[in-house]
Amino acid sequence: MIALDDEQRMVLDAIQQVAESEFAEKAFTWQGETPWENVELLAEQGFLGINIAEEYGGGGMSELEAMLTIEAVGEVCPDTAQFLYEQQMVAPRAVEMFGSDAVKDEYLPRVTGGETMIAVAISEPEAGSDVGSMTTEVTEEDGELVLNGEKTWVSSVPESAAAVVWTKFPEGLGTVLLDFEMDGVEVAEHYTNMSGATQTQFYMEDVTIPEENVLTRGPEAFKAQLKALNWERLGSATLGNAVARCAVDKALTYAEDREQFGQPIGEFQGMEWKFADMVKRLEASRALTYRAATTAVEQGRIPDRMETSIAKLYSAEMVEDVVSEALQVHGSNGYQQGHPLEYLYRMQRGRRIAAGTDEVQKNQIASVLQKQGLPDLA
């Protein structure tokens, strides 16, 4: 799929071996809970935070290597891959890119060490994709920064030490790092989404934010963070690809073992065509995802806006269809609660919402088309 150098191949081979030998037995028993024993093992072996600087306990590699780890682990244990996606491509990465030295020293080694997580808090009861409608705000009072507001649908709060909170400043949008131990933070309610994962609503009332906890402030700084979301979206696409690959792998095994009318069901032409269509879409999605990532890494820049949105949208649509078809291969077996395909079917649905909905991605693509026309041929 992509040309890997010797170091990347070594990383991929090593983490595949760890996933198959250590994670396979308990995969699909987590049901949305964080697989901390897997996380701790990844940290011990240096695979956690592989794209975070070595001075903070990471591997000092790029987002491309982080994506490879997500896909390799996700084929075996999607819940562990979900953790890798969140803690390598989302909030901790924002802390490293935009945070002060003090904040990075305090929080990043705890993430790469497998001790805690950092969440990201964007949505509010009346503001989701429309971040301009947020009411959470930071004001300046007597020389201090004071945060007030509420956030909802925030993942992993019970396991997180802090959250990257999107907020308004007097001069525009920005972000701060909120420690959940700060005075004035109140967790209001936990929700369980359809994959079994916990999402949380919390309030911030007159929370004093140290200047060192401000990540981005002002139009230009916030634009930089918006661009950095392209890595999160490619991480989401990678997770979707991993879940689809896991589903196809399980369906192939089942189709080889399950016999009807005197032969394995995988030998029927209708079933062969079904698998051909699934793999065709999966490989197209992987190609779109890795093209955007490798080009960005090679050129030392944030991924292209249109390429990222296309990859994220295509992966989200693909994984829903592929997991559905893989479940169909299993018939009634796959439809039962507790079956891996039933869980993957519930888990994958979040890919069309998290990291920017399908509709947001279409708006992004259309916006670039209107301003720049079709992408260059070369």
VEXGU-932965 format. One line per 8 residues: number of its first residue (from 0); their letters; for each residue x, y, z of N, C-alpha, C. Coordinates in steps of 0.1 Angstrom, whole numbers, plus 2048, in hexadecimal, padded with zeros to 3 digits. Layout:
NUM) a) X Y Z X Y Z X Y Z | ...
//
This chain:
0) mialddeq) 808 7F4 800 800 800 800 809 80D 800 | 812 80D 809 81C 819 809 82A 813 80B | 833 81B 806 841 816 806 847 81A 814 | 84A 810 81C 84F 812 829 85E 811 829 | 865 819 831 874 817 833 876 80C 83D | 883 809 83F 886 7FE 848 881 800 856 | 882 80C 85B 87E 80F 869 86F 80E 86A | 867 813 860 859 812 860 854 804 860
8) rmvldaiq) 85B 7FC 857 857 7EE 856 85A 7E6 863 | 865 7EA 86A 868 7E4 877 85D 7E7 881 | 859 7F4 881 84E 7F8 88B 842 7F1 888 | 83E 7F0 87B 831 7E9 877 832 7DA 87B | 83D 7D4 878 83E 7C5 87B 83D 7C3 88A | 844 7CB 891 845 7C9 8A0 837 7CB 8A6 | 830 7D6 8A2 823 7D8 8A9 818 7CE 8A4 | 819 7C9 898 810 7BF 894 813 7B2 89C
16) qvaesefa) 81F 7AF 89F 822 7A4 8A7 81C 7A5 8B6 | 81E 7B1 8BB 819 7B4 8C9 80A 7B3 8C9 | 803 7B8 8BF 7F4 7B8 8BE 7EF 7AA 8BD | 7F5 7A2 8B4 7F1 794 8B2 7F3 78B 8BE | 7FF 78D 8C5 803 784 8D0 7FD 789 8DD | 7FA 796 8DF 7F6 79B 8EC 7E8 7A0 8ED | 7E2 7A4 8E1 7D5 7AB 8E2 7CA 7A2 8DD | 7CD 798 8D4 7C2 791 8CD 7B9 78A 8D7
24) ekaftwqg) 7BE 783 8E1 7B6 77B 8EA 7AB 783 8F1 | 7AE 78F 8F5 7A4 797 8FC 79D 7A2 8F4 | 7A0 7A2 8E7 79A 7AB 8DE 78B 7A9 8DE | 783 7B3 8DD 774 7B3 8DD 76E 7AF 8EB | 777 7AF 8F5 771 7AE 903 770 7BB 909 | 776 7C6 904 777 7D3 90A 76A 7DB 909 | 763 7D9 8FE 756 7DF 8FB 755 7EE 8FF | 75F 7F5 8F9 75F 804 8FB 768 808 907
32) etpwenve) 76C 7FF 910 775 803 91B 783 804 916 | 78B 80D 91D 799 80E 919 7A1 802 91D | 7A8 7FC 914 7AF 7EF 917 7BD 7F3 91D | 7BD 7F7 929 7C9 7FD 930 7D4 7F3 930 | 7D2 7E6 931 7DD 7DD 931 7E4 7DD 924 | 7DD 7DE 919 7E3 7DF 90C 7EB 7ED 90A | 7E5 7F7 910 7EB 804 90F 7F8 804 917 | 7F8 7FE 922 805 7FE 92A 810 7F6 923
40) llaeqgfl) 80C 7EB 91C 815 7E3 915 81B 7EB 909 | 812 7F2 902 817 7FA 8F7 821 805 8FC | 81E 80B 908 827 815 90E 834 80F 911 | 834 803 917 841 7FC 91B 849 7F9 90F | 843 7F6 904 84B 7F3 8F8 84D 7FE 8EF | 849 80A 8F3 84D 816 8EB 844 819 8DF | 838 813 8DF 82F 815 8D4 824 820 8D6 | 823 825 8E3 819 82E 8E6 81F 83D 8E5
48) giniaeey) 818 845 8DD 81D 852 8DA 829 851 8D0 | 828 849 8C7 834 847 8BE 837 853 8B6 | 82D 85C 8B4 82F 869 8AD 831 875 8B6 | 833 872 8C3 836 87D 8CC 845 87D 8CF | 84A 889 8D2 859 88A 8D3 85E 881 8DE | 86B 87D 8DC 871 874 8E5 873 87B 8F3 | 875 888 8F4 876 88E 900 86A 88D 909 | 85F 88A 903 852 888 90B 84F 879 90C
56) ggggmsel) 858 870 909 856 862 90A 850 85C 8FE | 84F 863 8F3 84A 85E 8E6 855 858 8DE | 851 854 8D2 85A 84D 8C9 861 857 8BF | 85D 863 8BF 863 86D 8B6 861 86B 8A7 | 857 863 8A4 855 860 895 84A 869 890 | 844 866 885 83A 86F 87F 82C 869 881 | 822 871 87C 814 86C 87C 812 860 873 | 81A 85F 869 819 853 861 81B 846 869
64) eamltiea) 826 846 871 828 83A 879 81D 838 883 | 818 843 888 80C 842 892 800 83C 88B | 7FE 83F 87E 7F3 839 877 7F5 82A 875 | 802 827 872 805 819 870 802 810 87C | 805 816 888 802 80F 895 7F3 80D 897 | 7EB 818 894 7DD 817 895 7D7 80C 88D | 7DB 80C 880 7D6 802 877 7DA 7F4 87B | 7E7 7F2 87E 7EB 7E4 882 7E4 7DF 88E
72) vgevcpdt) 7E3 7E7 899 7DC 7E3 8A5 7CD 7E2 8A3 | 7C7 7EA 89B 7B9 7EA 899 7B4 7DE 891 | 7BC 7D8 889 7B8 7CB 883 7B6 7C0 88D | 7BD 7C1 898 7BC 7B7 8A3 7B2 7BB 8AE | 7B5 7C7 8B3 7AD 7CC 8BF 7A9 7DB 8BC | 79D 7DD 8B7 799 7EB 8B3 798 7F4 8BF | 795 7EF 8CB 795 7F8 8D7 7A2 7FE 8DA | 7AD 7F6 8D9 7BA 7FB 8DB 7BE 805 8D0
80) aqflyeqq) 7BA 802 8C4 7BC 80C 8B9 7B5 819 8BB | 7A9 818 8C1 7A2 824 8C4 7AA 82D 8CE | 7B0 827 8D8 7B8 82E 8E2 7C4 834 8DA | 7CB 82D 8D2 7D7 832 8CB 7D3 83E 8C2 | 7C7 83D 8BB 7C3 848 8B3 7C0 854 8BC | 7B9 853 8C7 7B6 85F 8CF 7C3 865 8D5 | 7CC 85C 8DA 7D8 862 8E1 7E4 864 8D8 | 7E3 861 8CC 7EE 864 8C3 7EB 86F 8B8
88) mvaprave) 7DE 870 8B5 7DA 878 8AA 7D1 884 8AE | 7CD 884 8BA 7C3 88E 8BE 7C9 898 8C9 | 7C4 897 8D5 7C7 8A1 8E0 7D6 8A2 8E4 | 7DD 897 8E7 7EB 898 8EA 7F4 89E 8DF | 7F0 89B 8D3 7F8 8A1 8C8 7F6 8B0 8C7 | 7EA 8B4 8CB 7E7 8C3 8CB 7EF 8C9 8D6 | 7F0 8C2 8E2 7F8 8C7 8ED 807 8C9 8E9 | 80C 8BF 8E2 81A 8C0 8DD 81C 8CB 8D3
96) mfgsdavk) 813 8CC 8CA 814 8D6 8BF 813 8E4 8C4 | 80A 8E7 8CE 806 8F4 8D2 809 8F8 8E0 | 80C 8EE 8E8 80D 8F0 8F7 81A 8F6 8FB | 81A 8FC 907 826 902 90D 82F 8F6 912 | 83C 8F9 914 845 8EF 919 840 8E9 926 | 83B 8F2 92F 836 8ED 93C 82B 8E3 93A | 821 8E6 932 816 8DD 92F 81B 8CF 929 | 823 8D0 91F 828 8C4 919 830 8BB 923
104) deylprvt) 838 8C2 92B 840 8BA 935 837 8B3 93F | 82C 8BA 942 822 8B5 94D 81A 8A9 948 | 815 8AA 93B 80A 8A1 937 80F 896 92D | 818 89A 924 81B 890 919 822 883 91E | 82C 884 927 832 878 92C 828 86E 933 | 81D 874 939 813 86C 93F 80B 864 935 | 809 86B 929 802 864 91E 80A 859 918 | 817 85D 914 81F 853 90E 823 848 917
112) ggetmiav) 822 84A 924 825 840 92E 819 837 931 | 80E 839 92A 802 831 92C 7FB 833 939 | 7FD 83F 940 7F7 842 94D 7EA 849 94C | 7E7 851 942 7DB 859 941 7D8 85C 932 | 7CE 864 930 7CA 868 923 7C7 877 923 | 7C7 87D 917 7C2 88B 916 7B7 88B 90C | 7AB 891 911 79F 891 909 79F 89E 900 | 795 89F 8F7 793 8AB 8F0 784 8AF 8F1
120) aisepeag) 782 8BB 8F4 774 8C0 8F7 770 8CB 8EE | 768 8C8 8E4 763 8D2 8DA 754 8D4 8DB | 74D 8C9 8DA 73E 8CB 8D9 738 8D0 8E6 | 72D 8D7 8E4 724 8DD 8EE 716 8D9 8EB | 70D 8DA 8F5 6FF 8D7 8F2 6F9 8DE 8E6 | 6FE 8EA 8E3 6F8 8F2 8D8 703 8F5 8CD | 70E 8EE 8CE 719 8F0 8C4 721 8E4 8C2 | 720 8DF 8B5 728 8D3 8B2 731 8D6 8A6
128) sdvgsmtt) 72D 8D4 89A 735 8D7 88E 737 8E6 88D | 72D 8EE 892 72E 8FD 891 735 902 89E | 743 901 89D 74A 905 8A9 749 914 8AC | 745 91C 8A2 743 92A 8A4 737 92D 8AE | 72F 923 8B0 723 925 8B9 727 921 8C8 | 733 91E 8CA 737 91A 8D8 734 926 8E2 | 730 922 8EE 72F 92C 8F8 739 92B 903 | 741 920 903 74C 91F 90C 756 92B 909
136) evteedge) 75A 932 914 763 93D 911 76D 940 91C | 778 946 918 782 94A 921 782 95A 922 | 781 95F 92E 781 96E 930 78D 971 938 | 791 97E 938 79C 982 940 797 98A 94C | 79A 986 958 794 98C 964 7A0 98E 96E | 7A3 99B 971 7AD 99E 97A 7BB 998 976 | 7BE 998 96A 7CA 992 965 7CB 983 964 | 7BF 97C 966 7BF 96E 965 7B5 96A 95A
144) lvlngekt) 7B8 95E 954 7AF 958 94A 7A5 94F 951 | 798 952 94F 78D 94A 956 785 943 94B | 783 936 94D 77B 92E 943 76E 92B 949 | 763 92C 940 756 929 944 74F 922 938 | 747 918 93A 73F 912 930 73D 903 933 | 738 8FC 928 735 8EE 929 739 8E6 91D | 73C 8DA 91E 740 8D1 912 738 8C4 914 | 735 8BE 909 72E 8B1 909 734 8A8 8FE
152) wvssvpes) 730 89B 8FF 734 890 8F6 744 88F 8F6 | 74A 892 902 758 891 903 75D 883 906 | 765 87D 8FE 769 86F 900 774 86E 90B | 775 863 912 780 85F 91B 782 868 927 | 778 870 92B 77A 879 936 77E 871 943 | 778 866 946 77B 85F 953 78A 85B 954 | 790 858 948 79E 853 948 7A8 85F 945 | 7A3 86B 943 7AC 876 93E 7B0 87F 94A
160) aaavvwtk) 7BC 884 949 7C0 88E 953 7BC 89C 94F | 7BB 89E 942 7B8 8AB 93D 7B1 8AA 92F | 7AC 8B6 92B 7A6 8B7 91D 7AA 8C3 916 | 7AC 8C2 909 7AE 8CD 900 7A0 8D3 8FE | 79D 8DF 904 790 8E5 903 790 8F0 8F9 | 786 8EF 8EF 784 8FA 8E5 77B 905 8EC | 780 911 8EA 779 91C 8F1 77A 929 8EA | 772 933 8EE 773 940 8E8 77C 949 8F2
168) fpeglgtv) 784 951 8EB 78C 95B 8F2 786 969 8ED | 789 974 8F4 784 981 8F0 787 983 8E1 | 793 97E 8DC 797 981 8CE 793 976 8C4 | 78C 96C 8C9 788 961 8C0 78A 953 8C6 | 789 949 8BE 78A 93B 8C3 798 937 8C7 | 799 92E 8D0 7A6 928 8D4 7A4 91C 8DC | 7AF 917 8E2 7AE 90A 8EA 7B7 90C 8F6 | 7B2 905 901 7BA 904 90D 7BB 8F6 912
176) lldfemdg) 7C4 8F3 91A 7C5 8E6 920 7BF 8E7 92E | 7B4 8E0 930 7AD 8E0 93D 7B1 8D3 945 | 7B6 8D5 951 7B8 8C9 95A 7AB 8C7 961 | 7A7 8BA 962 79A 8B7 968 79B 8B9 977 | 7A7 8BB 97D 7A8 8BD 98B 7A7 8CC 98F | 7A6 8D5 985 7A5 8E3 987 798 8E6 98E | 798 8F0 997 78C 8F5 99E 782 8FA 994 | 775 8F7 996 76B 8FC 98D 767 8F2 982
184) vevaehyt) 76E 8E7 981 76A 8DD 977 760 8D3 97D | 755 8D1 977 74B 8C8 97C 746 8BE 971 | 748 8B1 974 742 8A7 96A 734 8A6 96D | 72B 8A8 963 71D 8A8 965 717 89A 962 | 71B 894 957 714 888 953 71D 880 94A | 71C 872 94B 723 869 942 718 863 939 | 71B 861 92C 713 85A 923 71A 84E 91D | 713 844 919 719 839 913 714 838 904
192) nmsgatqt) 71E 839 8FB 71A 839 8ED 718 82B 8E8 | 714 829 8DB 70F 81C 8D7 71B 812 8D6 | 727 816 8D6 732 80D 8D7 736 809 8E5 | 730 80F 8EF 733 80C 8FD 73C 815 903 | 742 81F 8FC 74B 829 901 744 834 909 | 74B 839 912 746 844 91B 749 852 915 | 73E 85A 914 740 868 911 73A 870 91C | 73F 87D 91D 73C 884 92A 738 892 927
200) qfymedvt) 730 898 92F 72D 8A6 92F 732 8AC 93C | 73A 8B7 93B 73F 8BE 947 73E 8CD 945 | 73E 8D3 951 73D 8E2 952 74A 8E8 957 | 74C 8F4 953 758 8FC 958 753 909 95D | 754 90B 96A 74F 917 970 75A 91F 977 | 75D 92B 971 768 933 977 775 92C 979 | 779 924 96F 786 91C 970 791 925 96C | 79B 927 975 7A7 92F 972 7B0 927 969
208) ipeenvlt) 7B3 92C 95E 7BC 925 954 7CA 92C 954 | 7D4 925 958 7E2 92B 958 7E6 92E 949 | 7ED 939 948 7F1 93D 93A 7F8 932 933 | 800 929 93A 807 91F 934 7FE 914 92E | 7F1 914 932 7E8 90A 92E 7E0 90E 921 | 7E3 91A 91C 7DD 91F 910 7E5 918 904 | 7DE 911 8FC 7E4 90B 8F0 7E4 914 8E4 | 7D8 918 8E0 7D7 922 8D5 7CE 92D 8D9
216) rgpeafka) 7D1 939 8D4 7C9 945 8D7 7CB 94F 8CB | 7C0 954 8C6 7C1 95D 8BB 7BE 956 8AE | 7BA 95D 8A4 7B6 957 897 7C1 94F 890 | 7CD 954 88F 7D7 94C 888 7DB 93F 88F | 7DC 940 89C 7E0 934 8A4 7D4 92A 8A3 | 7C8 92E 8A4 7BD 925 8A3 7BC 91F 895 | 7BF 927 88B 7BF 921 87D 7CA 916 87C | 7D5 917 883 7DF 90D 883 7D9 900 889
224) qlkalnwe) 7D2 902 894 7CC 8F6 89A 7C1 8EF 892 | 7B9 8F7 88B 7B0 8F2 881 7B7 8EA 876 | 7C2 8EF 871 7C9 8E7 867 7CE 8DA 86D | 7D3 8DA 87A 7D8 8CE 880 7CD 8C3 882 | 7C0 8C7 881 7B6 8BE 881 7B6 8B4 876 | 7BD 8B7 86B 7BE 8AE 860 7C5 8A1 864 | 7CF 8A2 86E 7D5 896 872 7CB 88E 87A | 7C3 894 882 7B8 88D 889 7AF 885 880
232) rlgsatlg) 7AC 88C 875 7A2 886 86B 7A9 87A 864 | 7B6 87B 861 7BD 870 85B 7BE 865 865 | 7BF 868 872 7BF 85E 87C 7B2 857 87D | 7A7 85E 87C 79A 858 87C 798 84F 870 | 79D 854 864 79C 84B 858 7A4 83E 85A | 7AF 83F 860 7B8 834 863 7B0 82A 86C | 7AA 82F 876 7A3 826 87F 797 820 878 | 790 827 86F 785 821 867 78B 816 85E
240) navarcav) 796 818 858 79C 80E 850 7A0 802 858 | 7A5 804 864 7A9 7F9 86C 79D 7F0 870 | 792 7F7 874 786 7F0 878 780 7E8 86C | 781 7EE 860 77C 7E7 854 785 7DB 851 | 792 7DC 852 79B 7D1 850 799 7C6 85A | 796 7C9 866 793 7BF 871 786 7B8 86D | 77C 7BF 868 76F 7B9 864 771 7AF 859 | 779 7B4 84E 77B 7AB 843 782 79F 846
248) dkaltyae) 78C 7A0 84F 794 795 853 78C 78A 85A | 783 78F 863 77A 786 86A 770 77F 861 | 76B 787 857 762 781 84D 768 777 844 | 775 779 840 77C 770 838 77E 762 840 | 781 763 84C 783 757 854 776 74F 855 | 76C 757 858 75F 750 85A 75A 74A 84D | 75C 751 841 758 74B 834 760 73F 830 | 76C 73D 835 774 731 833 76F 726 83B
256) dreqfgqp) 76A 728 847 766 71E 850 757 71A 84F | 74F 723 84B 740 721 84B 73C 71A 83E | 736 70E 83F 732 707 833 723 707 832 | 71E 708 825 710 707 822 710 701 814 | 706 6F8 812 704 6F2 805 711 6EA 800 | 718 6E5 80A 723 6DC 807 730 6E3 805 | 731 6F0 807 73E 6F7 805 73F 703 80E | 74B 708 810 74D 714 818 746 720 811
264) igefqgme) 73F 728 818 738 733 812 741 73D 80B | 74D 73D 80E 757 746 808 759 743 7F9 | 755 736 7F5 758 732 7E8 74C 735 7DE | 741 73A 7E3 736 73E 7DB 73A 74B 7D4 | 737 74D 7C7 73B 758 7C0 735 765 7C6 | 729 765 7CA 723 770 7D0 72B 775 7DC | 730 76C 7E4 738 76F 7F0 746 774 7EB | 74B 76F 7E1 758 773 7DC 757 782 7D7
272) wkfadmvk) 74C 785 7D0 74A 793 7CC 748 79C 7D8 | 742 797 7E2 73F 7A0 7EE 74D 7A3 7F4 | 756 79A 7F5 763 79C 7FB 76B 7A5 7F2 | 76A 7A3 7E5 771 7AC 7DB 76D 7BA 7DD | 760 7BD 7DE 75B 7CA 7E0 760 7D0 7ED | 760 7C8 7F8 765 7CD 805 773 7D1 804 | 77C 7C9 7FF 78A 7CC 7FE 78D 7D7 7F5 | 786 7D8 7EA 787 7E3 7E0 786 7F0 7E8
280) rleasral) 77B 7F2 7EF 778 7FE 7F6 782 801 802 | 786 7F6 809 790 7F7 814 79D 7FC 80E | 7A2 7F6 804 7AF 7FA 7FE 7AF 808 7F8 | 7A3 80C 7F2 7A2 81A 7ED 7A3 824 7F9 | 79C 820 804 79D 829 80F 7AB 82A 815 | 7B2 81F 816 7BF 81F 81B 7C8 828 812 | 7C6 826 805 7CF 82E 7FC 7CC 83D 7FE | 7C0 841 7FF 7BD 84F 801 7C3 855 80E
288) tyraatta) 7C2 84C 818 7C7 851 826 7D6 852 826 | 7DD 848 821 7EB 848 821 7F1 852 817 | 7EA 854 80C 7EF 85E 803 7F0 86C 80A | 7E5 870 810 7E5 87D 817 7EF 87D 822 | 7F1 872 829 7FB 873 834 809 873 82F | 80D 86A 826 81B 869 821 81F 876 81A | 816 87C 813 819 889 80C 81C 894 816 | 814 894 821 816 89F 82B 823 89C 833
296) veqgripd) 826 890 836 833 88D 83E 83F 890 835 | 83E 88C 828 84A 88E 81F 84D 89D 81E | 842 8A5 81D 844 8B3 81B 844 8BB 828 | 843 8B4 833 844 8BB 840 839 8C5 843 | 82D 8C1 840 822 8CB 842 815 8C4 847 | 80B 8CC 84A 7FE 8C6 84E 7F7 8C0 841 | 7F0 8B5 843 7EA 8AF 837 7E1 8B8 830 | 7DF 8B6 823 7D7 8BE 81A 7C8 8BE 81E
304) rmetsiak) 7C2 8C9 81E 7B4 8CA 823 7AA 8C1 81B | 7AB 8C2 80E 7A2 8BA 806 7A5 8AB 807 | 7B2 8A7 806 7B6 899 806 7B2 893 814 | 7B3 89B 81E 7AF 896 82C 7A0 893 82C | 798 89D 828 78A 89C 829 785 890 820 | 78B 88F 814 787 884 80C 78A 876 812 | 796 875 818 79A 868 81E 791 865 82B | 78E 870 833 786 86E 83F 778 86A 83B
312) lysaemve) 772 871 831 764 86E 82D 763 860 827 | 76D 85D 81E 76C 850 817 76D 845 821 | 777 846 82A 779 83C 834 76C 83A 83D | 766 845 841 75A 844 84A 74F 83D 843 | 74D 840 836 743 839 82E 746 82A 82B | 753 828 828 758 81B 825 756 811 831 | 75B 815 83D 75B 80C 848 74C 808 84C | 743 811 84A 735 80E 84D 730 803 844
320) dvvsealq) 733 804 837 72E 7FB 82D 736 7ED 82E | 743 7EE 831 74B 7E2 831 747 7D9 83E | 746 7E0 849 743 7D9 855 735 7D3 854 | 72B 7DA 84E 71E 7D5 84B 71E 7C8 843 | 727 7C8 838 728 7BD 82F 72F 7B1 837 | 739 7B4 83F 73F 7AA 846 736 7A3 850 | 72D 7AB 856 723 7A6 85F 719 79D 857 | 716 7A1 84B 70D 799 843 713 78C 840
328) vhgsngyq) 720 78B 83E 726 77E 83B 724 775 847 | 724 77A 853 722 772 85F 714 76E 861 | 70A 775 85B 6FC 772 85D 6F8 774 86B | 6EF 76C 870 6EA 76E 87E 6F5 76D 888 | 700 766 886 70A 766 890 710 774 892 | 712 77B 888 718 789 889 70E 793 88F | 701 790 88F 6F7 799 893 6F4 798 8A2 | 6FB 78E 8A9 6F9 78C 8B7 701 795 8C0
336) qghpleyl) 6FB 79A 8CB 703 7A2 8D4 70F 79A 8D9 | 71A 7A1 8DA 726 79B 8DE 72F 795 8D3 | 72A 795 8C7 732 790 8BC 73B 79B 8B7 | 747 798 8B3 750 7A3 8AE 74B 7AC 8A3 | 743 7A6 89A 73E 7AE 88F 733 7B7 894 | 72B 7B3 89E 721 7BB 8A4 727 7C7 8AB | 732 7C5 8B1 739 7D0 8B8 740 7D9 8AE | 746 7D4 8A3 74C 7DD 899 741 7E5 892
344) yrmqrgrr) 735 7DF 890 72B 7E7 88A 727 7F3 892 | 726 7F1 8A0 723 7FC 8A8 72F 806 8A9 | 73B 801 8AA 747 809 8AB 749 812 89F | 748 80C 893 74B 814 887 743 820 885 | 736 820 88A 72D 82B 887 732 839 88C | 73B 838 896 741 845 89B 74A 84C 891 | 74F 844 887 758 84A 87D 752 855 875 | 744 854 873 73D 85E 86B 73A 86A 873
352) iaagtdev) 73D 86A 880 73A 876 888 747 87C 88E | 750 874 894 75C 879 89A 765 87F 890 | 76D 889 895 777 890 88D 771 897 881 | 765 89B 882 75E 8A2 877 754 899 870 | 748 89D 870 73D 894 86A 73F 893 85B | 738 88A 855 738 888 846 734 896 840 | 72B 89D 845 726 8A9 83F 731 8B4 840 | 738 8B4 84B 743 8BE 84C 74E 8BB 842
360) qknqiasv) 751 8AE 840 75B 8AB 836 757 8AE 828 | 74A 8AD 825 745 8B0 817 746 8C0 816 | 743 8C7 820 744 8D6 820 753 8DA 81D | 75C 8D3 824 76A 8D6 822 76F 8D3 813 | 76A 8C8 80E 76E 8C4 800 768 8CF 7F6 | 75B 8D2 7F9 755 8DC 7F0 75B 8E9 7F0 | 75F 8ED 7FC 766 8FA 7FE 773 8FB 7F6 | 77B 8F1 7F7 787 8F1 7EF 784 8F1 7E0
368) lqkqglpd) 77A 8E9 7DC 777 8E9 7CE 773 8F7 7C9 | 76B 8FE 7D1 766 90B 7CD 771 915 7CB | 77B 914 7D4 786 91D 7D4 792 919 7CB | 794 90C 7C9 7A0 908 7C2 79D 8FF 7B6 | 791 8FA 7B4 78E 8F1 7AA 793 8E3 7AD | 793 8DB 7A2 798 8CD 7A4 7A6 8CC 7A8 | 7AA 8C2 7B0 7B8 8C0 7B4 7C1 8BF 7A7 | 7CE 8C2 7A8 7D7 8C0 79D 7D8 8B2 799
376) la) 7DB 8AF 78D 7DC 8A1 788 7E9 89B 78E | 7F3 8A2 790 800 89D 795 801 89E 7A4
//
